[in-house]
């Protein structure tokens, strides 16, 4: 089985969440049944949304160095539990000699599968994307979903500010406040858009929201990445 590298720290709790999910997805009866996992939780990587908006330094040098650290330590594949950091995916992937999983493409593919399983091959509503302002500005999800015939819908500026507030409340260790904010956005935007599915396109959001919060597909990008990492580790 292959060694998994986690390029983390964006934020630390989302990194830990990915690791826990990987552990739980492995059908293990003993320690030795689990793949080796190497984690570099580099919380000093500059803010991705600020960089995408031209308001802060680029995280690329730190992202590349962290990916190379993982490879040097023995990682044979890399999972990066930060959707916004995928704005630099090509540069990161080309800087190492091991595969780097693309969480956004994988999540878009899972969204299509979930909609088909729900019996809606041609959904009438869009896919509601809840993510950082940086991820939305990058257009990565919109393009990935469009390539699969799905339309992405995003909150308006005022509501997006509340999404970012919820995300930063998670980072600040205030999950109850974050969940209240996130649920308010989820319910208001679902009522407004009547989406076919919802994508939790920020790895902080699955820490306070989940599939049980709506009676429609809620696609968790962290869970998607964890499953892909386990599948890749076991070939």
C-alpha positions as CSV (number, residue, x, y, z in Angstrom):
1,X,0.0,0.0,0.0
2,X,1.2,3.5,-0.7
3,X,2.1,6.2,1.8
4,X,-0.3,9.2,1.9
5,X,1.1,12.7,2.4
6,X,-1.3,15.4,3.7
7,X,-0.3,18.9,2.7
8,X,-2.1,20.6,5.6
9,X,-2.3,23.5,8.0
10,X,-5.0,25.3,6.0
11,X,-6.5,25.2,8.6
12,X,-5.1,22.7,11.2
13,X,-8.5,21.3,12.3
14,X,-9.5,20.6,8.6
15,X,-6.2,18.8,8.3
16,X,-6.9,16.7,11.4
17,X,-10.5,16.0,10.0
18,X,-9.1,14.6,6.8
19,X,-6.7,12.3,8.7
20,X,-9.5,11.0,11.0
21,X,-11.7,10.3,7.9
22,X,-8.9,8.4,6.2
23,X,-8.5,6.3,9.4
24,X,-12.2,5.5,9.5
25,X,-12.5,4.6,5.8
26,X,-9.8,1.9,6.0
27,X,-11.4,-1.5,6.8
28,X,-8.7,-2.3,9.3
29,X,-8.6,-4.9,12.0
30,X,-5.1,-3.9,13.4
31,X,-2.7,-1.0,13.2
32,X,-0.7,-2.6,10.4
33,X,-3.8,-2.6,8.1
34,X,-3.7,1.2,7.8
35,X,-1.5,3.0,5.3
36,X,1.3,5.2,6.5
37,X,0.2,8.8,6.6
38,X,2.7,11.7,6.7
39,X,1.3,15.1,7.7
40,X,2.9,18.5,7.3
41,X,0.5,20.9,9.0
42,X,2.1,24.1,7.8
43,X,-0.1,26.8,9.3
44,X,2.4,29.4,8.1
45,X,1.2,29.1,4.5
46,X,-0.2,32.6,3.6
47,X,-3.9,33.1,3.3
48,X,-5.1,31.8,-0.1
49,X,-8.2,34.0,-0.4
50,X,-6.2,37.1,0.2
51,X,-3.6,36.1,-2.4
52,X,-6.3,35.2,-5.0
53,X,-7.8,38.7,-4.4
54,X,-4.5,40.4,-4.8
55,X,-4.5,41.4,-1.1
56,X,-1.7,39.3,0.3
57,X,1.4,37.4,-0.5
58,X,1.4,34.3,-2.7
59,X,1.2,31.0,-0.8
60,X,2.9,29.1,-3.7
61,X,6.5,29.0,-2.4
62,X,5.3,27.6,0.9
63,X,2.9,25.1,-0.8
64,X,5.6,23.9,-3.1
65,X,8.1,23.5,-0.2
66,X,5.6,21.7,1.9
67,X,4.8,19.3,-1.0
68,X,8.5,18.6,-1.5
69,X,8.9,18.0,2.3
70,X,6.2,15.3,2.1
71,X,7.9,13.7,-0.9
72,X,11.3,13.7,0.8
73,X,9.7,12.1,3.9
74,X,8.3,9.2,1.8
75,X,4.9,10.3,0.6
76,X,3.8,8.5,-2.6
77,X,0.7,10.6,-3.2
78,X,-0.4,13.9,-1.8
79,X,-3.8,15.1,-0.6
80,X,-4.3,18.8,0.0
81,X,-7.3,19.6,2.2
82,X,-7.7,23.2,1.1
83,X,-9.9,23.9,-1.9
84,X,-8.6,27.5,-2.3
85,X,-5.0,26.2,-2.6
86,X,-6.0,24.4,-5.7
87,X,-5.7,27.7,-7.6
88,X,-2.0,26.8,-7.6
89,X,-2.5,23.1,-8.2
90,X,-0.6,22.9,-11.5
91,X,2.5,24.5,-10.1
92,X,2.4,22.2,-7.0
93,X,1.8,19.1,-9.0
94,X,4.7,19.9,-11.4
95,X,7.1,20.5,-8.4
96,X,6.9,17.0,-7.1
97,X,7.3,13.5,-8.6
98,X,4.3,11.9,-6.9
99,X,0.6,12.3,-7.8
100,X,-1.3,15.2,-6.2
101,X,-5.1,14.5,-5.8
102,X,-7.3,17.2,-7.3
103,X,-10.0,17.7,-4.7
104,X,-12.1,20.0,-6.8
105,X,-12.3,17.8,-9.8
106,X,-13.0,14.8,-7.6
107,X,-15.8,16.7,-5.8
108,X,-17.4,17.8,-9.0
109,X,-17.4,14.2,-10.3
110,X,-18.9,13.0,-7.0
111,X,-21.6,15.6,-7.3
112,X,-22.6,14.3,-10.7
113,X,-22.7,10.7,-9.4
114,X,-24.8,11.7,-6.4
115,X,-27.3,13.5,-8.6
116,X,-27.6,10.5,-10.9
117,X,-28.0,8.2,-8.0
118,X,-30.8,10.5,-6.7
119,X,-32.6,9.9,-10.0
120,X,-31.9,13.3,-11.6
121,X,-29.6,12.9,-14.5
122,X,-30.6,16.3,-15.8
123,X,-31.1,18.4,-12.6
124,X,-33.5,21.3,-12.9
125,X,-31.7,23.3,-10.3
126,X,-28.1,24.5,-10.0
127,X,-25.5,23.2,-7.7
128,X,-25.1,25.6,-4.7
129,X,-21.4,26.2,-4.0
130,X,-20.5,27.2,-0.5
131,X,-16.7,28.0,-0.4
132,X,-14.3,30.7,0.4
133,X,-14.3,33.9,-1.6
134,X,-11.0,32.9,-3.0
135,X,-12.3,29.6,-4.3
136,X,-15.3,31.2,-5.9
137,X,-13.2,34.0,-7.4
138,X,-10.8,31.4,-8.9
139,X,-13.7,29.8,-10.8
140,X,-12.3,26.3,-10.3
141,X,-15.5,24.7,-9.1
142,X,-17.6,26.5,-11.7
143,X,-15.4,25.2,-14.5
144,X,-15.2,21.7,-13.1
145,X,-19.0,21.5,-12.7
146,X,-19.6,23.0,-16.1
147,X,-17.4,20.4,-17.7
148,X,-19.8,17.8,-16.4
149,X,-22.9,19.6,-17.5
150,X,-23.7,21.1,-14.1
151,X,-24.4,24.8,-13.4
152,X,-22.9,26.3,-10.2
153,X,-24.7,29.0,-8.2
154,X,-22.9,31.1,-5.6
155,X,-24.2,33.4,-2.9
156,X,-24.4,37.1,-3.5
157,X,-21.7,39.4,-1.9
158,X,-23.5,40.0,1.4
159,X,-24.3,36.4,1.9
160,X,-20.8,35.4,0.9
161,X,-19.4,37.6,3.6
162,X,-21.4,35.5,6.1
163,X,-20.0,32.3,4.6
164,X,-16.5,33.7,5.2
165,X,-17.4,34.7,8.7
166,X,-18.6,31.1,9.4
167,X,-15.3,29.7,8.0
168,X,-13.2,32.0,10.1
169,X,-15.2,31.2,13.2
170,X,-14.3,27.6,12.6
171,X,-10.6,28.6,12.4
172,X,-11.0,30.6,15.6
173,X,-12.3,27.5,17.5
174,X,-16.0,28.7,17.7
175,X,-17.9,25.9,16.1
176,X,-21.3,26.8,17.6
177,X,-21.1,30.3,16.2
178,X,-19.9,29.0,12.9
179,X,-22.7,26.4,12.6
180,X,-25.3,29.0,13.3
181,X,-24.0,31.3,10.6
182,X,-23.5,28.4,8.1
183,X,-27.0,27.0,8.7
184,X,-28.5,30.5,8.2
185,X,-26.7,30.7,4.8
186,X,-27.6,27.2,3.8
187,X,-31.3,27.5,4.5
188,X,-31.6,31.0,3.0
189,X,-29.7,30.1,-0.2
190,X,-31.5,26.8,-0.6
191,X,-34.9,28.6,-0.4
192,X,-33.7,31.2,-2.9
193,X,-32.1,28.9,-5.5
194,X,-33.8,25.5,-4.9
195,X,-30.5,23.8,-5.8
196,X,-30.2,20.2,-7.0
197,X,-27.3,19.7,-4.6
198,X,-25.0,21.6,-2.3
199,X,-21.2,21.4,-2.4
200,X,-19.3,22.1,0.8
201,X,-16.3,23.5,-1.1
202,X,-14.3,24.6,1.9
203,X,-12.8,22.1,4.3
204,X,-13.9,24.1,7.3
205,X,-17.6,23.8,6.4
206,X,-17.9,20.0,6.9
207,X,-16.8,20.6,10.5
208,X,-20.1,22.3,11.1
209,X,-22.4,21.2,8.4
210,X,-23.3,17.7,7.1
211,X,-25.6,15.6,4.9
212,X,-28.3,15.5,7.6
213,X,-28.9,19.2,7.4
214,X,-30.8,19.1,4.1
215,X,-33.1,16.7,2.3
216,X,-31.0,16.8,-0.9
217,X,-27.4,15.8,-1.8
218,X,-24.8,17.6,0.3
219,X,-21.3,16.8,-1.1
220,X,-18.5,17.1,1.4
221,X,-15.2,17.8,-0.3
222,X,-13.2,16.5,2.7
223,X,-15.0,13.2,2.5
224,X,-14.4,13.0,-1.2
225,X,-10.7,13.6,-0.8
226,X,-10.4,11.1,2.0
227,X,-12.0,8.4,-0.1
228,X,-9.8,9.2,-3.0
229,X,-6.7,9.1,-0.8
230,X,-7.6,5.7,0.6
231,X,-8.4,4.3,-2.9
232,X,-5.1,5.6,-4.2
233,X,-3.2,4.2,-1.3
234,X,-4.6,0.7,-1.8
235,X,-4.3,0.9,-5.6
